[in-house]
Amino acid sequence: MRAHVGDWLVIPPAPGEHVSRRGRIVGVPHEDGSPPYRVRWLDDDHESLLFPPPDAHLRCPAPTSGGRS
């Protein structure tokens, strides 16, 4: 997994849960985009540093006229 600041991290629901957890990547310490990532979660606005679980996936933000910054 390779991420950029501004990408969205989506973690599928755990067994017995019904809602995926989503957060915006606000920090990527490694230049190659590898984990861990600093993520601000939508559900509680908490920020955490994590290595995504194997079932997580990234969603890139919609492109703008300037491309990625």
mmCIF file as Biopython writes it, N, C-alpha, C and O atoms, coordinates in Angstrom:
data_model
#
loop_
_atom_site.group_PDB
_atom_site.id
_atom_site.type_symbol
_atom_site.label_atom_id
_atom_site.label_alt_id
_atom_site.label_comp_id
_atom_site.label_asym_id
_atom_site.label_entity_id
_atom_site.label_seq_id
_atom_site.pdbx_PDB_ins_code
_atom_site.Cartn_x
_atom_site.Cartn_y
_atom_site.Cartn_z
_atom_site.occupancy
_atom_site.B_iso_or_equiv
_atom_site.auth_seq_id
_atom_site.auth_asym_id
_atom_site.pdbx_PDB_model_num
ATOM 1   N N  . MET A ? 1  ? 0.856   -1.173 0.000   1.0 0.0 1  A 1 
ATOM 2   C CA . MET A ? 1  ? 0.000   0.000  0.000   1.0 0.0 1  A 1 
ATOM 3   C C  . MET A ? 1  ? 0.898   1.230  0.000   1.0 0.0 1  A 1 
ATOM 4   O O  . MET A ? 1  ? 1.848   1.318  0.779   1.0 0.0 1  A 1 
ATOM 5   N N  . ARG A ? 2  ? 0.591   2.174  -0.877  1.0 0.0 2  A 1 
ATOM 6   C CA . ARG A ? 2  ? 1.311   3.441  -0.970  1.0 0.0 2  A 1 
ATOM 7   C C  . ARG A ? 2  ? 0.284   4.565  -0.930  1.0 0.0 2  A 1 
ATOM 8   O O  . ARG A ? 2  ? -0.657  4.575  -1.723  1.0 0.0 2  A 1 
ATOM 9   N N  . ALA A ? 3  ? 0.456   5.497  -0.024  1.0 0.0 3  A 1 
ATOM 10  C CA . ALA A ? 3  ? -0.531  6.560  0.163   1.0 0.0 3  A 1 
ATOM 11  C C  . ALA A ? 3  ? 0.116   7.930  0.050   1.0 0.0 3  A 1 
ATOM 12  O O  . ALA A ? 3  ? 1.336   8.080  0.121   1.0 0.0 3  A 1 
ATOM 13  N N  . HIS A ? 4  ? -0.740  8.916  -0.126  1.0 0.0 4  A 1 
ATOM 14  C CA . HIS A ? 4  ? -0.348  10.318 -0.149  1.0 0.0 4  A 1 
ATOM 15  C C  . HIS A ? 4  ? -1.242  11.075 0.831   1.0 0.0 4  A 1 
ATOM 16  O O  . HIS A ? 4  ? -2.365  10.656 1.115   1.0 0.0 4  A 1 
ATOM 17  N N  . VAL A ? 5  ? -0.734  12.180 1.337   1.0 0.0 5  A 1 
ATOM 18  C CA . VAL A ? 5  ? -1.561  13.038 2.183   1.0 0.0 5  A 1 
ATOM 19  C C  . VAL A ? 5  ? -2.791  13.436 1.372   1.0 0.0 5  A 1 
ATOM 20  O O  . VAL A ? 5  ? -2.677  13.833 0.213   1.0 0.0 5  A 1 
ATOM 21  N N  . GLY A ? 6  ? -3.952  13.328 1.980   1.0 0.0 6  A 1 
ATOM 22  C CA . GLY A ? 6  ? -5.208  13.651 1.311   1.0 0.0 6  A 1 
ATOM 23  C C  . GLY A ? 6  ? -5.981  12.427 0.856   1.0 0.0 6  A 1 
ATOM 24  O O  . GLY A ? 6  ? -7.183  12.519 0.608   1.0 0.0 6  A 1 
ATOM 25  N N  . ASP A ? 7  ? -5.313  11.270 0.740   1.0 0.0 7  A 1 
ATOM 26  C CA . ASP A ? 7  ? -6.021  10.036 0.403   1.0 0.0 7  A 1 
ATOM 27  C C  . ASP A ? 7  ? -6.931  9.651  1.571   1.0 0.0 7  A 1 
ATOM 28  O O  . ASP A ? 7  ? -6.734  10.092 2.703   1.0 0.0 7  A 1 
ATOM 29  N N  . TRP A ? 8  ? -7.926  8.824  1.270   1.0 0.0 8  A 1 
ATOM 30  C CA . TRP A ? 8  ? -8.838  8.305  2.292   1.0 0.0 8  A 1 
ATOM 31  C C  . TRP A ? 8  ? -8.512  6.846  2.555   1.0 0.0 8  A 1 
ATOM 32  O O  . TRP A ? 8  ? -8.318  6.072  1.618   1.0 0.0 8  A 1 
ATOM 33  N N  . LEU A ? 9  ? -8.451  6.468  3.819   1.0 0.0 9  A 1 
ATOM 34  C CA . LEU A ? 9  ? -8.244  5.086  4.221   1.0 0.0 9  A 1 
ATOM 35  C C  . LEU A ? 9  ? -9.593  4.521  4.654   1.0 0.0 9  A 1 
ATOM 36  O O  . LEU A ? 9  ? -10.294 5.124  5.468   1.0 0.0 9  A 1 
ATOM 37  N N  . VAL A ? 10 ? -9.949  3.371  4.111   1.0 0.0 10 A 1 
ATOM 38  C CA . VAL A ? 10 ? -11.224 2.725  4.434   1.0 0.0 10 A 1 
ATOM 39  C C  . VAL A ? 10 ? -10.925 1.350  5.014   1.0 0.0 10 A 1 
ATOM 40  O O  . VAL A ? 10 ? -10.249 0.533  4.388   1.0 0.0 10 A 1 
ATOM 41  N N  . ILE A ? 11 ? -11.434 1.104  6.216   1.0 0.0 11 A 1 
ATOM 42  C CA . ILE A ? 11 ? -11.270 -0.188 6.878   1.0 0.0 11 A 1 
ATOM 43  C C  . ILE A ? 11 ? -12.654 -0.829 6.976   1.0 0.0 11 A 1 
ATOM 44  O O  . ILE A ? 11 ? -13.552 -0.274 7.609   1.0 0.0 11 A 1 
ATOM 45  N N  . PRO A ? 12 ? -12.831 -2.000 6.348   1.0 0.0 12 A 1 
ATOM 46  C CA . PRO A ? 12 ? -14.140 -2.667 6.382   1.0 0.0 12 A 1 
ATOM 47  C C  . PRO A ? 12 ? -14.582 -2.971 7.816   1.0 0.0 12 A 1 
ATOM 48  O O  . PRO A ? 12 ? -13.755 -3.031 8.726   1.0 0.0 12 A 1 
ATOM 49  N N  . PRO A ? 13 ? -15.887 -3.161 8.012   1.0 0.0 13 A 1 
ATOM 50  C CA . PRO A ? 13 ? -16.395 -3.441 9.358   1.0 0.0 13 A 1 
ATOM 51  C C  . PRO A ? 13 ? -15.831 -4.743 9.928   1.0 0.0 13 A 1 
ATOM 52  O O  . PRO A ? 13 ? -15.610 -5.719 9.210   1.0 0.0 13 A 1 
ATOM 53  N N  . ALA A ? 14 ? -15.609 -4.724 11.225  1.0 0.0 14 A 1 
ATOM 54  C CA . ALA A ? 14 ? -15.188 -5.935 11.933  1.0 0.0 14 A 1 
ATOM 55  C C  . ALA A ? 14 ? -16.388 -6.875 12.028  1.0 0.0 14 A 1 
ATOM 56  O O  . ALA A ? 14 ? -17.526 -6.436 11.866  1.0 0.0 14 A 1 
ATOM 57  N N  . PRO A ? 15 ? -16.149 -8.157 12.287  1.0 0.0 15 A 1 
ATOM 58  C CA . PRO A ? 15 ? -17.277 -9.085 12.450  1.0 0.0 15 A 1 
ATOM 59  C C  . PRO A ? 15 ? -18.261 -8.561 13.499  1.0 0.0 15 A 1 
ATOM 60  O O  . PRO A ? 15 ? -17.864 -8.148 14.589  1.0 0.0 15 A 1 
ATOM 61  N N  . GLY A ? 16 ? -19.533 -8.585 13.154  1.0 0.0 16 A 1 
ATOM 62  C CA . GLY A ? 16 ? -20.567 -8.107 14.065  1.0 0.0 16 A 1 
ATOM 63  C C  . GLY A ? 16 ? -20.843 -6.618 13.962  1.0 0.0 16 A 1 
ATOM 64  O O  . GLY A ? 16 ? -21.782 -6.124 14.586  1.0 0.0 16 A 1 
ATOM 65  N N  . GLU A ? 17 ? -20.043 -5.887 13.186  1.0 0.0 17 A 1 
ATOM 66  C CA . GLU A ? 17 ? -20.275 -4.458 12.988  1.0 0.0 17 A 1 
ATOM 67  C C  . GLU A ? 17 ? -20.852 -4.244 11.595  1.0 0.0 17 A 1 
ATOM 68  O O  . GLU A ? 17 ? -20.802 -5.139 10.751  1.0 0.0 17 A 1 
ATOM 69  N N  . HIS A ? 18 ? -21.399 -3.057 11.357  1.0 0.0 18 A 1 
ATOM 70  C CA . HIS A ? 18 ? -22.060 -2.797 10.079  1.0 0.0 18 A 1 
ATOM 71  C C  . HIS A ? 18 ? -21.485 -1.619 9.311   1.0 0.0 18 A 1 
ATOM 72  O O  . HIS A ? 18 ? -21.867 -1.386 8.164   1.0 0.0 18 A 1 
ATOM 73  N N  . VAL A ? 19 ? -20.573 -0.873 9.925   1.0 0.0 19 A 1 
ATOM 74  C CA . VAL A ? 19 ? -20.083 0.351  9.303   1.0 0.0 19 A 1 
ATOM 75  C C  . VAL A ? 19 ? -18.571 0.299  9.127   1.0 0.0 19 A 1 
ATOM 76  O O  . VAL A ? 19 ? -17.839 -0.070 10.046  1.0 0.0 19 A 1 
ATOM 77  N N  . SER A ? 20 ? -18.114 0.673  7.933   1.0 0.0 20 A 1 
ATOM 78  C CA . SER A ? 20 ? -16.678 0.783  7.680   1.0 0.0 20 A 1 
ATOM 79  C C  . SER A ? 20 ? -16.137 1.997  8.420   1.0 0.0 20 A 1 
ATOM 80  O O  . SER A ? 20 ? -16.866 2.957  8.670   1.0 0.0 20 A 1 
ATOM 81  N N  . ARG A ? 21 ? -14.864 1.950  8.766   1.0 0.0 21 A 1 
ATOM 82  C CA . ARG A ? 21 ? -14.218 3.101  9.385   1.0 0.0 21 A 1 
ATOM 83  C C  . ARG A ? 21 ? -13.458 3.838  8.297   1.0 0.0 21 A 1 
ATOM 84  O O  . ARG A ? 21 ? -12.714 3.227  7.530   1.0 0.0 21 A 1 
ATOM 85  N N  . ARG A ? 22 ? -13.643 5.148  8.228   1.0 0.0 22 A 1 
ATOM 86  C CA . ARG A ? 22 ? -12.981 5.938  7.200   1.0 0.0 22 A 1 
ATOM 87  C C  . ARG A ? 22 ? -12.246 7.109  7.825   1.0 0.0 22 A 1 
ATOM 88  O O  . ARG A ? 22 ? -12.720 7.728  8.778   1.0 0.0 22 A 1 
ATOM 89  N N  . GLY A ? 23 ? -11.078 7.398  7.270   1.0 0.0 23 A 1 
ATOM 90  C CA . GLY A ? 23 ? -10.303 8.531  7.740   1.0 0.0 23 A 1 
ATOM 91  C C  . GLY A ? 23 ? -9.448  9.103  6.629   1.0 0.0 23 A 1 
ATOM 92  O O  . GLY A ? 23 ? -9.118  8.421  5.659   1.0 0.0 23 A 1 
ATOM 93  N N  . ARG A ? 24 ? -9.099  10.354 6.790   1.0 0.0 24 A 1 
ATOM 94  C CA . ARG A ? 24 ? -8.263  11.043 5.808   1.0 0.0 24 A 1 
ATOM 95  C C  . ARG A ? 24 ? -6.812  10.955 6.261   1.0 0.0 24 A 1 
ATOM 96  O O  . ARG A ? 24 ? -6.503  11.192 7.429   1.0 0.0 24 A 1 
ATOM 97  N N  . ILE A ? 25 ? -5.931  10.616 5.338   1.0 0.0 25 A 1 
ATOM 98  C CA . ILE A ? 25 ? -4.508  10.541 5.656   1.0 0.0 25 A 1 
ATOM 99  C C  . ILE A ? 25 ? -3.965  11.964 5.730   1.0 0.0 25 A 1 
ATOM 100 O O  . ILE A ? 25 ? -4.025  12.716 4.757   1.0 0.0 25 A 1 
ATOM 101 N N  . VAL A ? 26 ? -3.436  12.321 6.897   1.0 0.0 26 A 1 
ATOM 102 C CA . VAL A ? 26 ? -2.914  13.667 7.122   1.0 0.0 26 A 1 
ATOM 103 C C  . VAL A ? 26 ? -1.402  13.680 7.257   1.0 0.0 26 A 1 
ATOM 104 O O  . VAL A ? 26 ? -0.795  14.748 7.338   1.0 0.0 26 A 1 
ATOM 105 N N  . GLY A ? 27 ? -0.787  12.499 7.283   1.0 0.0 27 A 1 
ATOM 106 C CA . GLY A ? 27 ? 0.668   12.427 7.361   1.0 0.0 27 A 1 
ATOM 107 C C  . GLY A ? 27 ? 1.195   11.106 6.854   1.0 0.0 27 A 1 
ATOM 108 O O  . GLY A ? 27 ? 0.667   10.040 7.173   1.0 0.0 27 A 1 
ATOM 109 N N  . VAL A ? 28 ? 2.255   11.193 6.051   1.0 0.0 28 A 1 
ATOM 110 C CA . VAL A ? 28 ? 2.933   10.005 5.525   1.0 0.0 28 A 1 
ATOM 111 C C  . VAL A ? 28 ? 4.421   10.209 5.799   1.0 0.0 28 A 1 
ATOM 112 O O  . VAL A ? 28 ? 5.081   10.937 5.058   1.0 0.0 28 A 1 
ATOM 113 N N  . PRO A ? 29 ? 4.966   9.581  6.849   1.0 0.0 29 A 1 
ATOM 114 C CA . PRO A ? 29 ? 6.345   9.833  7.238   1.0 0.0 29 A 1 
ATOM 115 C C  . PRO A ? 29 ? 7.403   9.355  6.237   1.0 0.0 29 A 1 
ATOM 116 O O  . PRO A ? 29 ? 8.505   9.903  6.193   1.0 0.0 29 A 1 
ATOM 117 N N  . HIS A ? 30 ? 7.079   8.347  5.441   1.0 0.0 30 A 1 
ATOM 118 C CA . HIS A ? 30 ? 8.064   7.804  4.506   1.0 0.0 30 A 1 
ATOM 119 C C  . HIS A ? 30 ? 7.856   8.373  3.105   1.0 0.0 30 A 1 
ATOM 120 O O  . HIS A ? 30 ? 6.727   8.449  2.619   1.0 0.0 30 A 1 
ATOM 121 N N  . GLU A ? 31 ? 8.942   8.766  2.467   1.0 0.0 31 A 1 
ATOM 122 C CA . GLU A ? 31 ? 8.870   9.359  1.127   1.0 0.0 31 A 1 
ATOM 123 C C  . GLU A ? 31 ? 8.250   8.426  0.097   1.0 0.0 31 A 1 
ATOM 124 O O  . GLU A ? 31 ? 7.644   8.888  -0.869  1.0 0.0 31 A 1 
ATOM 125 N N  . ASP A ? 32 ? 8.394   7.109  0.292   1.0 0.0 32 A 1 
ATOM 126 C CA . ASP A ? 32 ? 7.855   6.158  -0.691  1.0 0.0 32 A 1 
ATOM 127 C C  . ASP A ? 32 ? 6.361   5.887  -0.494  1.0 0.0 32 A 1 
ATOM 128 O O  . ASP A ? 32 ? 5.778   5.096  -1.236  1.0 0.0 32 A 1 
ATOM 129 N N  . GLY A ? 33 ? 5.735   6.531  0.496   1.0 0.0 33 A 1 
ATOM 130 C CA . GLY A ? 33 ? 4.299   6.368  0.713   1.0 0.0 33 A 1 
ATOM 131 C C  . GLY A ? 33 ? 3.907   5.136  1.498   1.0 0.0 33 A 1 
ATOM 132 O O  . GLY A ? 33 ? 2.723   4.810  1.595   1.0 0.0 33 A 1 
ATOM 133 N N  . SER A ? 34 ? 4.890   4.445  2.062   1.0 0.0 34 A 1 
ATOM 134 C CA . SER A ? 34 ? 4.591   3.227  2.819   1.0 0.0 34 A 1 
ATOM 135 C C  . SER A ? 34 ? 4.136   3.569  4.239   1.0 0.0 34 A 1 
ATOM 136 O O  . SER A ? 34 ? 4.422   4.656  4.740   1.0 0.0 34 A 1 
ATOM 137 N N  . PRO A ? 35 ? 3.424   2.636  4.889   1.0 0.0 35 A 1 
ATOM 138 C CA . PRO A ? 35 ? 2.953   2.857  6.257   1.0 0.0 35 A 1 
ATOM 139 C C  . PRO A ? 35 ? 4.120   2.960  7.240   1.0 0.0 35 A 1 
ATOM 140 O O  . PRO A ? 35 ? 5.242   2.559  6.929   1.0 0.0 35 A 1 
ATOM 141 N N  . PRO A ? 36 ? 3.847   3.498  8.417   1.0 0.0 36 A 1 
ATOM 142 C CA . PRO A ? 36 ? 2.550   3.850  8.990   1.0 0.0 36 A 1 
ATOM 143 C C  . PRO A ? 36 ? 2.053   5.191  8.446   1.0 0.0 36 A 1 
ATOM 144 O O  . PRO A ? 36 ? 2.811   5.965  7.861   1.0 0.0 36 A 1 
ATOM 145 N N  . TYR A ? 37 ? 0.755   5.441  8.658   1.0 0.0 37 A 1 
ATOM 146 C CA . TYR A ? 37 ? 0.125   6.681  8.230   1.0 0.0 37 A 1 
ATOM 147 C C  . TYR A ? 37 ? -0.502  7.375  9.429   1.0 0.0 37 A 1 
ATOM 148 O O  . TYR A ? 37 ? -0.993  6.724  10.351  1.0 0.0 37 A 1 
ATOM 149 N N  . ARG A ? 38 ? -0.479  8.704  9.407   1.0 0.0 38 A 1 
ATOM 150 C CA . ARG A ? 38 ? -1.227  9.472  10.401  1.0 0.0 38 A 1 
ATOM 151 C C  . ARG A ? 38 ? -2.589  9.737  9.781   1.0 0.0 38 A 1 
ATOM 152 O O  . ARG A ? 38 ? -2.693  10.334 8.709   1.0 0.0 38 A 1 
ATOM 153 N N  . VAL A ? 39 ? -3.647  9.281  10.477  1.0 0.0 39 A 1 
ATOM 154 C CA . VAL A ? 39 ? -5.013  9.322  9.943   1.0 0.0 39 A 1 
ATOM 155 C C  . VAL A ? 39 ? -5.920  10.093 10.895  1.0 0.0 39 A 1 
ATOM 156 O O  . VAL A ? 39 ? -5.872  9.895  12.109  1.0 0.0 39 A 1 
ATOM 157 N N  . ARG A ? 40 ? -6.747  10.973 10.334  1.0 0.0 40 A 1 
ATOM 158 C CA . ARG A ? 40 ? -7.795  11.650 11.106  1.0 0.0 40 A 1 
ATOM 159 C C  . ARG A ? 40 ? -9.108  10.968 10.761  1.0 0.0 40 A 1 
ATOM 160 O O  . ARG A ? 40 ? -9.549  10.998 9.612   1.0 0.0 40 A 1 
ATOM 161 N N  . TRP A ? 41 ? -9.731  10.352 11.761  1.0 0.0 41 A 1 
ATOM 162 C CA . TRP A ? 41 ? -10.932 9.540  11.562  1.0 0.0 41 A 1 
ATOM 163 C C  . TRP A ? 41 ? -12.182 10.401 11.496  1.0 0.0 41 A 1 
ATOM 164 O O  . TRP A ? 41 ? -12.332 11.356 12.259  1.0 0.0 41 A 1 
ATOM 165 N N  . LEU A ? 42 ? -13.079 10.055 10.574  1.0 0.0 42 A 1 
ATOM 166 C CA . LEU A ? 42 ? -14.331 10.802 10.414  1.0 0.0 42 A 1 
ATOM 167 C C  . LEU A ? 42 ? -15.281 10.607 11.585  1.0 0.0 42 A 1 
ATOM 168 O O  . LEU A ? 42 ? -16.001 11.534 11.954  1.0 0.0 42 A 1 
ATOM 169 N N  . ASP A ? 43 ? -15.295 9.413  12.177  1.0 0.0 43 A 1 
ATOM 170 C CA . ASP A ? 43 ? -16.292 9.116  13.213  1.0 0.0 43 A 1 
ATOM 171 C C  . ASP A ? 43 ? -16.075 9.863  14.520  1.0 0.0 43 A 1 
ATOM 172 O O  . ASP A ? 43 ? -17.038 10.139 15.236  1.0 0.0 43 A 1 
ATOM 173 N N  . ASP A ? 44 ? -14.815 10.199 14.851  1.0 0.0 44 A 1 
ATOM 174 C CA . ASP A ? 44 ? -14.576 10.874 16.131  1.0 0.0 44 A 1 
ATOM 175 C C  . ASP A ? 44 ? -13.554 12.008 16.053  1.0 0.0 44 A 1 
ATOM 176 O O  . ASP A ? 44 ? -13.199 12.586 17.080  1.0 0.0 44 A 1 
ATOM 177 N N  . ASP A ? 45 ? -13.076 12.334 14.850  1.0 0.0 45 A 1 
ATOM 178 C CA . ASP A ? 45 ? -12.099 13.399 14.612  1.0 0.0 45 A 1 
ATOM 179 C C  . ASP A ? 45 ? -10.784 13.155 15.355  1.0 0.0 45 A 1 
ATOM 180 O O  . ASP A ? 45 ? -9.980  14.073 15.519  1.0 0.0 45 A 1 
ATOM 181 N N  . HIS A ? 46 ? -10.569 11.920 15.802  1.0 0.0 46 A 1 
ATOM 182 C CA . HIS A ? 46 ? -9.336  11.536 16.486  1.0 0.0 46 A 1 
ATOM 183 C C  . HIS A ? 46 ? -8.253  11.298 15.446  1.0 0.0 46 A 1 
ATOM 184 O O  . HIS A ? 46 ? -8.540  10.835 14.341  1.0 0.0 46 A 1 
ATOM 185 N N  . GLU A ? 47 ? -7.018  11.610 15.791  1.0 0.0 47 A 1 
ATOM 186 C CA . GLU A ? 47 ? -5.898  11.367 14.894  1.0 0.0 47 A 1 
ATOM 187 C C  . GLU A ? 47 ? -5.043  10.256 15.482  1.0 0.0 47 A 1 
ATOM 188 O O  . GLU A ? 47 ? -4.761  10.247 16.681  1.0 0.0 47 A 1 
ATOM 189 N N  . SER A ? 48 ? -4.628  9.309  14.627  1.0 0.0 48 A 1 
ATOM 190 C CA . SER A ? 48 ? -3.799  8.209  15.110  1.0 0.0 48 A 1 
ATOM 191 C C  . SER A ? 48 ? -2.780  7.816  14.056  1.0 0.0 48 A 1 
ATOM 192 O O  . SER A ? 48 ? -2.946  8.100  12.870  1.0 0.0 48 A 1 
ATOM 193 N N  . LEU A ? 49 ? -1.728  7.161  14.506  1.0 0.0 49 A 1 
ATOM 194 C CA . LEU A ? 49 ? -0.689  6.631  13.633  1.0 0.0 49 A 1 
ATOM 195 C C  . LEU A ? 49 ? -0.916  5.134  13.554  1.0 0.0 49 A 1 
ATOM 196 O O  . LEU A ? 49 ? -0.984  4.462  14.584  1.0 0.0 49 A 1 
ATOM 197 N N  . LEU A ? 50 ? -1.036  4.595  12.330  1.0 0.0 50 A 1 
ATOM 198 C CA . LEU A ? 50 ? -1.307  3.169  12.247  1.0 0.0 50 A 1 
ATOM 199 C C  . LEU A ? 50 ? -0.720  2.532  11.002  1.0 0.0 50 A 1 
ATOM 200 O O  . LEU A ? 50 ? -0.464  3.184  9.990   1.0 0.0 50 A 1 
ATOM 201 N N  . PHE A ? 51 ? -0.520  1.236  11.124  1.0 0.0 51 A 1 
ATOM 202 C CA . PHE A ? 51 ? -0.224  0.361  9.996   1.0 0.0 51 A 1 
ATOM 203 C C  . PHE A ? 51 ? -1.574  -0.228 9.601   1.0 0.0 51 A 1 
ATOM 204 O O  . PHE A ? 51 ? -2.184  -0.932 10.406  1.0 0.0 51 A 1 
ATOM 205 N N  . PRO A ? 52 ? -2.063  0.037  8.386   1.0 0.0 52 A 1 
ATOM 206 C CA . PRO A ? 52 ? -3.386  -0.452 8.003   1.0 0.0 52 A 1 
ATOM 207 C C  . PRO A ? 52 ? -3.469  -1.973 8.023   1.0 0.0 52 A 1 
ATOM 208 O O  . PRO A ? 52 ? -2.495  -2.649 7.695   1.0 0.0 52 A 1 
ATOM 209 N N  . PRO A ? 53 ? -4.622  -2.518 8.403   1.0 0.0 53 A 1 
ATOM 210 C CA . PRO A ? 53 ? -4.809  -3.968 8.352   1.0 0.0 53 A 1 
ATOM 211 C C  . PRO A ? 53 ? -4.861  -4.432 6.893   1.0 0.0 53 A 1 
ATOM 212 O O  . PRO A ? 53 ? -5.067  -3.618 5.993   1.0 0.0 53 A 1 
ATOM 213 N N  . PRO A ? 54 ? -4.677  -5.727 6.654   1.0 0.0 54 A 1 
ATOM 214 C CA . PRO A ? 54 ? -4.634  -6.242 5.277   1.0 0.0 54 A 1 
ATOM 215 C C  . PRO A ? 54 ? -5.901  -5.987 4.462   1.0 0.0 54 A 1 
ATOM 216 O O  . PRO A ? 54 ? -5.829  -5.909 3.236   1.0 0.0 54 A 1 
ATOM 217 N N  . ASP A ? 55 ? -7.055  -5.856 5.111   1.0 0.0 55 A 1 
ATOM 218 C CA . ASP A ? 55 ? -8.290  -5.650 4.357   1.0 0.0 55 A 1 
ATOM 219 C C  . ASP A ? 55 ? -8.611  -4.175 4.096   1.0 0.0 55 A 1 
ATOM 220 O O  . ASP A ? 55 ? -9.642  -3.864 3.499   1.0 0.0 55 A 1 
ATOM 221 N N  . ALA A ? 56 ? -7.742  -3.270 4.537   1.0 0.0 56 A 1 
ATOM 222 C CA . ALA A ? 56 ? -7.956  -1.839 4.305   1.0 0.0 56 A 1 
ATOM 223 C C  . ALA A ? 56 ? -7.652  -1.492 2.850   1.0 0.0 56 A 1 
ATOM 224 O O  . ALA A ? 56 ? -6.877  -2.178 2.184   1.0 0.0 56 A 1 
ATOM 225 N N  . HIS A ? 57 ? -8.272  -0.422 2.371   1.0 0.0 57 A 1 
ATOM 226 C CA . HIS A ? 57 ? -7.962  0.052  1.025   1.0 0.0 57 A 1 
ATOM 227 C C  . HIS A ? 57 ? -7.978  1.578  0.995   1.0 0.0 57 A 1 
ATOM 228 O O  . HIS A ? 57 ? -8.534  2.229  1.880   1.0 0.0 57 A 1 
ATOM 229 N N  . LEU A ? 58 ? -7.355  2.131  -0.042  1.0 0.0 58 A 1 
ATOM 230 C CA . LEU A ? 58 ? -7.251  3.575  -0.200  1.0 0.0 58 A 1 
ATOM 231 C C  . LEU A ? 58 ? -8.234  4.078  -1.239  1.0 0.0 58 A 1 
ATOM 232 O O  . LEU A ? 58 ? -8.540  3.393  -2.215  1.0 0.0 58 A 1 
ATOM 233 N N  . ARG A ? 59 ? -8.716  5.268  -1.014  1.0 0.0 59 A 1 
ATOM 234 C CA . ARG A ? 59 ? -9.516  6.000  -1.999  1.0 0.0 59 A 1 
ATOM 235 C C  . ARG A ? 59 ? -8.799  7.332  -2.202  1.0 0.0 59 A 1 
ATOM 236 O O  . ARG A ? 59 ? -8.563  8.072  -1.247  1.0 0.0 59 A 1 
ATOM 237 N N  . CYS A ? 60 ? -8.461  7.626  -3.429  1.0 0.0 60 A 1 
ATOM 238 C CA . CYS A ? 60 ? -7.797  8.891  -3.741  1.0 0.0 60 A 1 
ATOM 239 C C  . CYS A ? 60 ? -8.845  9.990  -3.855  1.0 0.0 60 A 1 
ATOM 240 O O  . CYS A ? 60 ? -9.968  9.738  -4.293  1.0 0.0 60 A 1 
ATOM 241 N N  . PRO A ? 61 ? -8.478  11.222 -3.457  1.0 0.0 61 A 1 
ATOM 242 C CA . PRO A ? 61 ? -9.430  12.319 -3.617  1.0 0.0 61 A 1 
ATOM 243 C C  . PRO A ? 61 ? -9.672  12.591 -5.098  1.0 0.0 61 A 1 
ATOM 244 O O  . PRO A ? 61 ? -8.862  12.214 -5.944  1.0 0.0 61 A 1 
ATOM 245 N N  . ALA A ? 62 ? -10.772 13.238 -5.403  1.0 0.0 62 A 1 
ATOM 246 C CA . ALA A ? 62 ? -11.081 13.579 -6.793  1.0 0.0 62 A 1 
ATOM 247 C C  . ALA A ? 62 ? -9.981  14.480 -7.340  1.0 0.0 62 A 1 
ATOM 248 O O  . ALA A ? 62 ? -9.535  15.396 -6.649  1.0 0.0 62 A 1 
ATOM 249 N N  . PRO A ? 63 ? -9.538  14.235 -8.573  1.0 0.0 63 A 1 
ATOM 250 C CA . PRO A ? 63 ? -8.470  15.065 -9.141  1.0 0.0 63 A 1 
ATOM 251 C C  . PRO A ? 63 ? -8.929  16.507 -9.320  1.0 0.0 63 A 1 
ATOM 252 O O  . PRO A ? 63 ? -10.100 16.788 -9.575  1.0 0.0 63 A 1 
ATOM 253 N N  . THR A ? 64 ? -7.968  17.404 -9.178  1.0 0.0 64 A 1 
ATOM 254 C CA . THR A ? 64 ? -8.226  18.822 -9.412  1.0 0.0 64 A 1 
ATOM 255 C C  . THR A ? 64 ? -7.410  19.249 -10.613 1.0 0.0 64 A 1 
ATOM 256 O O  . THR A ? 64 ? -6.605  18.470 -11.124 1.0 0.0 64 A 1 
ATOM 257 N N  . SER A ? 65 ? -7.603  20.456 -11.064 1.0 0.0 65 A 1 
ATOM 258 C CA . SER A ? 65 ? -6.882  20.923 -12.246 1.0 0.0 65 A 1 
ATOM 259 C C  . SER A ? 65 ? -5.380  20.968 -12.013 1.0 0.0 65 A 1 
ATOM 260 O O  . SER A ? 65 ? -4.604  20.892 -12.967 1.0 0.0 65 A 1 
ATOM 261 N N  . GLY A ? 66 ? -4.954  21.093 -10.743 1.0 0.0 66 A 1 
ATOM 262 C CA . GLY A ? 66 ? -3.528  21.153 -10.438 1.0 0.0 66 A 1 
ATOM 263 C C  . GLY A ? 66 ? -2.904  19.806 -10.168 1.0 0.0 66 A 1 
ATOM 264 O O  . GLY A ? 66 ? -1.686  19.726 -10.008 1.0 0.0 66 A 1 
ATOM 265 N N  . GLY A ? 67 ? -3.690  18.738 -10.110 1.0 0.0 67 A 1 
ATOM 266 C CA . GLY A ? 67 ? -3.152  17.412 -9.804  1.0 0.0 67 A 1 
ATOM 267 C C  . GLY A ? 67 ? -2.800  17.291 -8.340  1.0 0.0 67 A 1 
ATOM 268 O O  . GLY A ? 67 ? -3.221  18.113 -7.526  1.0 0.0 67 A 1 
ATOM 269 N N  . ARG A ? 68 ? -2.027  16.267 -7.997  1.0 0.0 68 A 1 
ATOM 270 C CA . ARG A ? 68 ? -1.605  16.061 -6.604  1.0 0.0 68 A 1 
ATOM 271 C C  . ARG A ? 68 ? -0.628  17.142 -6.204  1.0 0.0 68 A 1 
ATOM 272 O O  . ARG A ? 68 ? 0.164   17.613 -7.020  1.0 0.0 68 A 1 
ATOM 273 N N  . SER A ? 69 ? -0.688  17.527 -4.957  1.0 0.0 69 A 1 
ATOM 274 C CA . SER A ? 69 ? 0.279   18.500 -4.467  1.0 0.0 69 A 1 
ATOM 275 C C  . SER A ? 69 ? 1.200   17.836 -3.481  1.0 0.0 69 A 1 
ATOM 276 O O  . SER A ? 69 ? 2.098   18.484 -2.942  1.0 0.0 69 A 1 
#
